[in-house]
Amino acid sequence: MQRSTFTLAAIAAIAAPLAATAQTAQGDVAVTIYNNNLALVQDKRQLNLPGGVSKQDFPDVSAQIRPETVTLSAPGATIVEQNFDFDLLTPESLMEKAVGQNVTVVRDGKSLPARVLAYNDGAVVEIGGRIEVLQPTDRVIFPALPPSLRARPTLSVTLDADRAGSRPVTLSYLTYGMGWKSDYVALFDEAAGKIDVQGWLTLTNRSGTTYSNANTLLVAGAVASGGRGGASSAMTPGTETAGRERIGDFYVYPIAGRVTIAERQQKQVSFLDVAGAPAAKAYAYRNGWLGRQDQPRSVDTVLRFSSSREGGLGDALPAGTVRIYMRDARGAPQFIGENAIPHTPMGSRLAIKTGEAFDVKAKTVVEKRERVSSTKWRTTMSYTLTNARPEAVVVELSQGGLDSWWKDTRILDESLASERINADETMWKVSVPANGEASLTATFETRY
């Protein structure tokens, strides 16, 4: 047998350029990428099949393919068997396959016959009757490549064709290792009450394979997943239909033209660019039931805007992170905060917490609490808001924990009229003068 001089060092050195320059065996590729580390690959290739039973290899499939999801459409041919060969040629896999085999170790310019005894976090070899551990400076020469190792992820399919000849074959499968996310960059002009928003889609490919010249779709939605987002932002869902392509209950964001999605690559494309949408800053503070503080706490700074067609961003917004900027006194944009939003229908109203106000504080106190019967308590709360800003502000102060289970909480008395948001929460809009403070009290009757 002719000796093949494949070495650990050589394979490591040539692997990267070979991956970049090797021609793909893929055909006309379409990739649909979902949010949850999942993608659908449809690969149409032209095969010249002999009549009868034959084994056909499909290299350049995903290294994270889900073999149980593979479907193959081949006119005049049926599938007899399929196998996915994912044992790829690497220096590590080559050493693992060489256990128990004879190799040549090149050390200090000398070629030494050796036998590989084990490979676990390093190679143990026998050289000249001595048991040694290979050193980083050693070079190993293997007599041949193991037949089970593949240079590229390969799907092997045994087909039974009714006749010989060339025909189109469409290979479809689901794969892990691919996903996308959306990010938003917002520039807020507080004086004008306007916001400019750019939306970016970021594709990530860690599937082990490059998809060349692919027709690419991104699907916004949690497919077979219970994912949620936006825990620190609020959204009142809209009822407007966005003018986008849909698949079932999901919106589709196609990438214009064909793109190559390289392995271990992030690719960004723009999908939203809106200037001058109405927006406003607000201050909000939510107090938990019987919540009291020894020291005042900062209220939340909230940015409000809409995704509606009229007076908003005019689109459905896939879940992602909104990063907000404002211009400083010199006109340079400065980052002021970020937060997540869930999948947001068009027409929704969003309230995104950007941070906590430096100059606007809230302090809550339980002034009095007494039991009035076996099923009733009476609690008096006081709230003090301070404002060190040079202009007046309005703080949306809400009290939570109002017995949502029993739904029979009553407000017996309050120094400022409130708005009951739901059975569990009420809210006051408190005007706090510039460089001043405001206070209010409220008495609640609850079961606890």
N, C-alpha and C positions, 0 to 999 in steps of 0.2 A: 504493500500500500504506500502510495506517495505521501510524504510527510507534509502536512499543512501547517505553516508557521503562523498560527493564530495565537496571540499572546494577550495577557491581561492588559498590559499597557497599550498595546496596539488597538485593541477593541475599544478601550476607553477613549483613546485619542481620535479614532475615526468615527465613532458613533454619532456625534453631533453633526459634522458636515455631511455624513451620509444621509441622515434624517432630513436635512435641509435641502439636499440636491436630488435625492431619489425621486423618480417619477412615480406618481400615484397610479394605482390600478383602479381607482374609482372611476365611475362614469359620470352621468348627469345626476348630481347630488342635490337633494333638498333636505334642509335641516329645520325642524320646528323645535324651538327651545322654550322650556317652561321655567317658572320661577324656582321650582323646588329640586334643583340638581338633577333634572331629567330632560332628555331630548328624544325626539323621534327622527331617525335618519332613514331616508328613502334614496336608494342608490340604483340607478338604472344603467346596466352594463350590457354590452353586446357579446354574446358567447357563441363560439362555434362548437356545437355538441356533436359527438358521434351518436349513431343509433344505438339504442340499448342502454345498458347500465354503465355509468362512468362517474368518476370522482372529480369534482370541480372545486378548485380552491378560490376563495374570495379574500385576497389580502387587503390590507388597509381598512378593515372594519375597526370599530372602537375597541380599545383594550378593556373597556368597562361595559361591554355589550351585555345585555340580559338575554342569554341564549334562548330562554323559554319564550321570548317575544318575537323570534325571527319568523318572518313569512317570506316565501319566495314565489314569485309569479313568473312562470316560464311556459309560454305556449307550447303545447304538445309534449310536456315533460312533467313527471311527478317526482316528489321527494321520497327517496328510500331511507336515507339516514343523514344526520348532520352532526358535526363536531366542531367545537370552538377550541382552537389551539392558542392558549394564552401564555404558554411557557416561552417567554421571549429571550432572545440571545442577549445576555449581559455578561460582564466579567464574573458576577456572583453566580448566575445560573450555570455558566460554563464550569466553574469550579465545583459546584454541587454535583453536576452530572459526571465529573471526573473522579468522584470518590470511588476507590477500589481499582482505578485505572492507572496505567503507566504514563508519565509525562516526562518532559525534560526541563530541568531548572537551570537557567543561565545565571551564574554568580561569578562576579569578578572576571568576566570574559570566558569562563569555563562552562561547558555543557555537562551537567550531571544527571544521569538517569535517576528518576525518582518515582515513588508510588504515593498517590494521594490517599491518606488514611481517613481523614475527616475534614469537614468544612463547617465550622460553627464559630462565627465571629473571628475568623482567621482560619488558615489552612494548616493542617498537620500532615507532614510528609515523612516518608522513609527514604533516606539518602545514604547509600553505602552502609546499610545496617544500623544507622543511627536515626532516632526519631527527632524530628526538628519541626519548628514552626517557621513558616515562610516569612521572610523579612520584606519590608516595603521596597527594598532595592532589588529583590529577586525578580527575574523575568521567567514566566512559565510558557512553554511551548507545548501545544496539544497536538496529538497525531491526526485528529479529524474532528469535525463538528458533530455533536450528537444529533441524530436524525429528528429527535423530538423538539429541538429548539428552533424557533422561528425568528427571523429577523424583524418581522412585522406581525401584528395581530392578524390572524387568519381564520376564516370560517371555512370549513370543508363540508361540502354537500355532495351526497351521492344521488345522482339523478337517473331516472329511467326515461329516455327520450324515444318517441315513436318513430323518429326519423333523424337522419344526420342533416346538419346544416346550421347556419347562423341564425340567431333569433335574439330579440331583446329579453333580458331577464331583469326583473325589479326585485331588489332585496330591501326589505324593511325591517327595522328593529328599534327597540328602545334601548337607551344607554344612560348610565349614570356619568357623572363627571362634567356635565355641561350645565350652565345656568346663566341667568342674567338678573340684573337689578337696575332700578332707576334711581337717579339722583337729580335733585333740583337745586339750581343756584338762583336765589331771589335777591334783588336789589330794591330795598324799601326806601321810599322818599316820604318821611313822616310829614313834612310841611305840605307837600302836594297831595298826600293821601293816595299815593300810587305805588305800584309794585311792578317790576320787570322780572319775568321768570323764564329761565332756560331749563329744559328737561333733557337729560342725557340717559341713554341706555348703555350699560356696560355688560358685554358678553365675556364670559370666562370659559375657557376650554382646558380641562384637565382630564380628558377622556383617554389620553394616550395616542390620539390620532389627529392628523390634520385633515380638514375637509376643504377641498380645493374648489374654488369657483362655485360656491354653493348658493342656491336660492334659499334665503334665510327668513324665517318668520319667528317672531317672539310672541308668546301667548301670556297675557296678564291674567292671573288667577291661580288659586291654590288647587291644582289638579290632584284629586284623591289625597288631600292634605287638610289638616285642621289649623293651618298657620294663621296667625293674626298679627297685626302691627299697630303702631301708633298709640302705645299705652300712655304716652305723655302729651298727646295732642287730642283735640276733640273735633269731631266731625258730625255735622247734621246731614244725613245722606240726601242727595238730590234725586229728582225724578225725571231728568232730561236724558234723552238717548243721544249718545255721541255719534258723530258721523264717521265711525270707524268700522272696518270689517270685524265680524264676530264669528266665532266657532262655538256653537252651543251657548253657554252662559259666559264665555270668555271673550275679551277683546284681543284683537290681533294687531301687532305692530310690525309690518313688513319692513325689511331693510331694502332700501332702494338699490337696484342692480344686484349683481352677484358679488359675493365676497369670499375670500379665503379665511377660514377660521383656523389659525395655526394652533398646534398643541402648545400648552403652557403660555397662552397669550390672552391678554385682555384687549378688547376692541370696543371703542366708544363711538356711538352715533347719536346725533341730535334728533329729538322727536317733538320738541315743544319750544316755541320762542314767542313770547307774548310781552308786549311793552305797554305800560300805562294802565294796568288793571287796577280798579279801586281796592284799597287796603287801608286798614286803620290799626293803630296800636291800642291796647286796652290793658287795664290792671285787674287782676283777679286773685282772690284768696278764698280757699275752702277750708272751713274748720270742721274737724271731726266731732262726733257727739261727745260732749263733756270735755272737749279739748280746751286746755288752758296753758298759757305760757308765762314763765317767770320773766322772760325778756321778749320784747317785740321781735317779730320775724318779718323778713322781706316778703312782699307780695309778688306774685308771678307777673312777668311781662309777657303779654300775649299778642300775637299778630293775627289779625282776622282778614280773610279774603274769601273769594268764591270761585268755584270752578264752572259757574253757569255760562251759558252762551252770551247772554246779555249782562254786561257788568262783571265779567269774571274771566277766567282763563280759557273757557270755551272748549274744554276737552275732559275726557275721563282720564284720571291720573292713576297709573299703576303704583303700588306700594313702594315706598322708598324713603329717602332722607332728604329733607328740605334744609338747605344751609342759607342763612339769611345774612345779608350785608347792608350796611348803611354808610353813606359818605361822611367823612369827618369834616372839620372846619376848613381843611385844605383841599377838599374835593376828592380825596382818595377813599375808595371803598374799604371798609373795615368789617371784619367778621363779628357778628353780635350773638350768634347762637344757631343751634340746629336741633331738629327733632324729626321723628318718624311720622309718616302718615300711612294709613291702610289703603287698600284699593278703594278709590274714591270715585263714585259715579259723577257724571257731569251734572251741574246744578247744585252741588253740595256747598255747604258753608263750613269753612275750616277755621279752627282756632289753634294756633301752634305756639306752645310755650317756648320762648327764646331764652329765658333766663329769669333771674330774680332782681327786682328793682333795688337799687342802692339807696334811694331817698324816700321810698314809700314803704311804711311798716304797718303791721297789724298786731294788736295784742288782744287776746280774748281771756275773759275771767268768768268763772262760775260764781256768781254773786250769792245765789241762794238755791238750795235744793231740799225739798221736803216731800215726804210721802203723805198723800191726802186720802188714800184708801188702799184696799188690798190689791187693786189693779191700776192705780194711778199715781204718778209722780208729777210734781210741779217744779220746774227748773227755770231760774232767771239767769240769763247770760248778758254780759256787757262786752262791747267791742269798741276798741279805740284805734283809730287810724291816724297816722301822722304823715305829713308831706313836707319834705325839705326842698322841693323843687320850686323854681320861681314862678310856676304857673299852676293853676288849679287842676286837679285830676279827679276822675271818677273811678272808684274802686268797686268792682262787682264782688261783693262779699256774700258768700254762701255758707249756710249751716247744713251740714249733712248728718246722717244717722238718725233721722226723725222717724224711727220705727216703721220701716218699709214693710215689715212682715204683717203687722196688724192693720196698718193703713188708717189709724184713727187718731193720729197726733193732731193736736189743735194748738194754734198760736193764740194765747189768751190776751196778750198785750204786746205792742211793739211801738217804739218811738218813731219809726219810719216804716211806711208801708212796704211790704215785701211781695215778691212774685214766687209762687209755689212752682218750682221747676218739675217736681215729681213727688211721689208719696214720701220719698226719703230726703228731700232737699228743698230748701227755700233760699231765695237770693234777694239782697238789697243792693241797689245802686246808690252808693254813698258818695256825695260830692265832698271833696276835701280841699279847703282853700289853699292857695299858695302859701308856703312857709307857715302852715297851720295844722290844725287837727280837727277831727270830727269823731263823734261817739254816738252809739245807739245802744238800746237795751231791748230785750225780748224775753217774754215768759212763755214757756212751752208746757203743755200737759201731755204726758206720754205714759205708756205702760211700763217703761223702764227709765 
